[in-house]
């Protein structure tokens, strides 16, 4: 994918993120890595097709050590990688301290899992990535199998001991993908959530 | 005439996780699955998979585009959300 087609895909990603802004998520988009570092020349809605770098702000309370918390995490994303969107975007943690988790490490990509992006061969967006990272920050994801330790076996052990494998906050409201992504909403079709019972 | 019914949606990997919703009896499984993904109850299916709904009382799998009422789903029904993998190699299915 390149040229006009890639610009359309970039615009698509941008517009999904634009419509996901909420108390737990915000973002800034830039053309280049230099702009992102300086936080200069921010891409506007009208320039969405040129967005190559993102600064994702996730206001998801997460562990940064045993019993220590951060209220938000900043993640960098670079979609200007070869074969995007079939290949996953580059990701890294911008904020300090880095989440204390098997999926995050200073100076390394966020460990989003091959099954999350690569296996979908481009049928996944930055919006899905935001929700995925939000869940990882809240330790709310289906396990990657017994024995998985990622980059931080101690954090896994701590989480298992203190949370029994449960999310840090079971009532957390995640950023939501825009409804238009699934087609026009049908006003005649309500979907009212009455309760969400989670396993103890 | 449509009517609103309450249904209980059982998570595909842990049936103890249940989303109870009020929907129209004209809603289709396709619509419900899209809404469950949008609500973050279930993730996007992987590239070789798809979600299906099954009425736990009858054991019957519902058709994607058939209205719940027409499919025999009544108030307070329990619908299991199954993640079906089709056309995948054993390696892909194991992902």
Interface residues (C-beta under 8 A of the other chain):
Chain A: X114 X115 X119 X120 X121 X123 X124 X128 X131 X132 X142 X174 X176 X177 X179 X181 X182 X183 X186 X188 X189 X190 X191 X192 X193 X194 X195 X196 X197 X198 X199
Chain B: X2 X4 X6 X13 X14 X16 X17 X18 X19 X20 X21 X22 X23 X24 X26 X27 X31 X32 X34 X35 X37 X38 X39 X40 X41 X43 X44 X46 X47 X92 X95
